[in-house]
């Protein structure tokens, strides 16, 4: 009898979720609706301020543009050796492409690609403290898996591979242009987030994550998304 009642409760909950899906636009795998636009604004540690425009191309694909000012303690580990770590101040501009791979009433999954350019000034710490400026190309790729806790709330997990190609750098006294010998940085990052839909047009989100390497950093974002009138 108890198992039967439990099954009825689960079935009713699934049916309710099917009637009204959680948005899952940021931490989950859903995209902006077809031919609709959305504005995303966030503040935090890592990305001090970020603004993104998002456009729904189809029901499962969106494209957009974003810009961010970066501030905080960060780490960058290069393939083949070498690293930057310390307080960092910079800027980034990027395109955004997001594709939904799975979308049910409970689970959503998407892949996002964000090609762009970034510039950063690093104040490195340690026995050889100095200032380093870097400029390069970024190509982060991430997978986002969202779970609908209710019709208004989504819990999400993201695994990101933030690929960075350093094209130019200077340590304050000598500049290096890496045209024939570029430096690649490849450090996976994992994060956990939650978002809450205030209405059909407005949602709030909070996420926190860290790079999966010895250069431990904490990135936190608090933001809002507004779907613009169609």
C-alpha positions in Angstrom: 0.0 0.0 0.0 2.8 2.4 0.9 4.6 1.7 -2.3 1.4 2.3 -4.3 0.8 5.7 -2.6 4.4 6.6 -3.2 4.0 5.7 -6.9 0.9 7.8 -7.2 2.7 10.8 -5.6 5.7 10.4 -8.0 3.4 10.1 -11.0 1.4 13.2 -10.0 4.6 15.2 -9.6 5.9 14.1 -13.0 2.6 15.1 -14.6 2.7 18.5 -12.9 6.3 19.1 -14.1 5.3 18.1 -17.7 2.5 20.7 -17.7 4.9 23.5 -16.9 8.7 23.0 -17.5 11.3 24.8 -15.5 13.2 27.3 -17.6 16.7 25.9 -17.2 18.1 28.7 -19.5 21.3 29.2 -17.6 22.3 26.2 -15.4 20.3 23.7 -17.5 20.1 22.6 -21.1 17.3 24.7 -22.5 17.6 27.5 -25.0 15.7 30.7 -25.6 12.5 30.1 -27.5 12.5 30.3 -31.2 12.7 33.9 -32.6 12.8 35.3 -29.0 15.6 37.4 -27.5 16.9 37.5 -23.9 19.2 39.7 -21.9 21.5 38.1 -19.3 23.3 40.2 -16.7 25.5 38.8 -13.9 28.0 39.9 -11.2 30.5 37.9 -9.2 34.0 36.8 -8.6 35.8 35.7 -11.7 33.5 37.5 -14.1 33.0 40.8 -12.2 30.3 42.0 -14.6 29.0 40.1 -17.6 26.3 41.1 -20.1 25.0 38.7 -22.8 22.4 38.9 -25.6 20.8 35.6 -26.5 18.6 34.8 -29.5 16.6 31.7 -30.1 17.3 30.5 -33.7 15.3 27.3 -33.4 13.6 25.4 -30.5 16.9 23.7 -29.6 19.6 26.2 -30.8 20.5 29.7 -29.8 23.2 32.2 -30.7 24.4 35.3 -29.0 27.1 37.8 -28.0 28.6 38.5 -24.6 31.1 40.8 -22.9 32.6 40.5 -19.4 35.0 42.3 -17.1 37.1 39.9 -15.1 38.4 40.4 -11.5 39.6 38.0 -8.8 42.1 35.3 -8.0 42.6 33.1 -11.0 44.8 30.4 -12.3 46.0 29.4 -15.8 47.9 26.2 -16.4 49.6 25.8 -19.8 50.0 22.5 -21.7 53.6 21.4 -21.6 54.5 23.5 -18.5 54.2 27.0 -17.1 51.3 28.8 -15.3 49.9 32.1 -14.2 48.2 32.5 -10.8 47.3 35.5 -8.8 44.9 38.4 -8.8 43.7 39.2 -12.3 41.9 42.1 -14.0 40.8 41.9 -17.6 38.1 41.8 -20.3 36.6 39.3 -22.6 34.3 39.4 -25.6 32.8 36.2 -27.0 30.1 34.6 -29.2 27.8 32.0 -27.8 26.3 28.9 -29.4 24.1 26.6 -27.4 22.5 23.4 -28.6 20.0 21.3 -26.6 20.7 17.6 -26.8 18.0 16.3 -24.4 14.9 18.0 -23.1 12.3 16.3 -20.9 10.0 17.5 -18.2 12.7 16.7 -15.6 16.1 16.6 -17.3 17.7 18.9 -19.9 21.2 18.6 -21.5 23.1 21.0 -23.7 26.5 21.8 -25.2 27.7 25.4 -25.3 30.6 26.8 -27.3 31.9 30.4 -26.6 34.6 31.5 -29.0 36.1 34.9 -28.3 39.1 37.1 -27.3 40.4 38.0 -23.8 43.0 40.4 -22.3 44.2 40.0 -18.7 46.7 41.7 -16.4 48.0 39.2 -13.8 49.7 40.2 -10.5 51.4 36.9 -9.7 52.2 35.8 -6.2 55.1 33.8 -4.8 58.8 34.2 -4.6 59.0 35.7 -8.1 56.1 38.1 -7.9 55.6 40.2 -11.0 53.0 41.6 -13.4 52.1 39.8 -16.6 49.8 41.0 -19.4 48.3 38.4 -21.8 46.1 38.4 -24.9 44.7 35.5 -26.7 41.8 33.5 -28.2 39.4 31.5 -26.0 37.3 28.6 -27.1 35.5 27.2 -24.0 33.2 24.2 -24.5 30.9 23.0 -21.8 28.1 20.5 -21.1 25.2 21.6 -18.9 22.9 19.1 -17.2 19.8 20.5 -15.5 17.3 18.8 -13.1 13.9 20.3 -12.6 13.2 20.4 -8.8 9.8 22.1 -9.5 8.1 24.0 -12.3 10.1 27.1 -11.2 13.4 25.7 -9.9 16.3 24.1 -11.7 19.4 22.6 -10.3 22.3 22.3 -12.7 25.8 20.8 -13.1 28.3 22.1 -15.6 31.6 20.7 -16.8 33.7 23.1 -18.9 36.9 22.8 -20.8 38.2 26.5 -21.1 40.7 26.3 -23.9 42.9 29.4 -24.1 45.5 30.1 -26.8 48.0 32.8 -25.8 49.0 35.0 -28.7 50.8 37.8 -26.9 52.3 38.4 -23.5 54.6 40.8 -21.6 56.1 40.7 -18.2 56.4 44.5 -18.0 59.9 44.7 -19.5 59.7 42.3 -22.5 56.8 41.5 -24.9 56.5 38.1 -26.6 54.4 37.6 -29.8 53.6 34.0 -30.1 52.9 33.6 -33.8 55.0 30.5 -34.5 55.0 29.0 -31.0 51.6 29.7 -29.4 50.9 28.6 -25.8 47.8 26.5 -25.0 46.1 26.4 -21.7 43.6 23.7 -21.0 42.1 23.3 -17.5 38.7 21.7 -16.9 36.3 23.4 -14.6 33.2 22.1 -12.8 30.4 24.2 -11.3 27.0 23.8 -9.6 24.1 26.2 -10.0 20.5 26.9 -9.3 18.0 29.1 -11.0 14.5 30.2 -10.1 11.8 31.5 -12.5 10.1 34.6 -11.1 7.7 34.7 -14.1 7.6 33.7 -17.7 10.1 36.5 -18.6 12.3 36.8 -15.5 14.6 34.4 -13.7 17.4 34.5 -11.2 20.4 32.3 -11.0 23.4 31.5 -8.8 26.4 29.4 -9.7 29.7 28.5 -8.1 32.6 26.5 -9.5 36.3 25.7 -9.5 39.0 24.6 -11.9 40.0 21.0 -11.6 43.7 21.5 -11.1 46.3 22.4 -8.5 45.6 26.0 -9.3 42.4 26.1 -7.2 40.1 29.1 -7.9 36.5 29.9 -7.0 34.2 31.5 -9.5 30.8 32.7 -8.3 28.0 34.4 -10.3 24.7 35.9 -9.4 22.5 37.1 -12.2 19.2 37.7 -13.9 17.8 36.8 -17.3 15.0 38.8 -18.9 13.2 37.4 -22.0 12.3 40.4 -24.1 8.8 40.9 -25.5 8.3 39.2 -28.8 
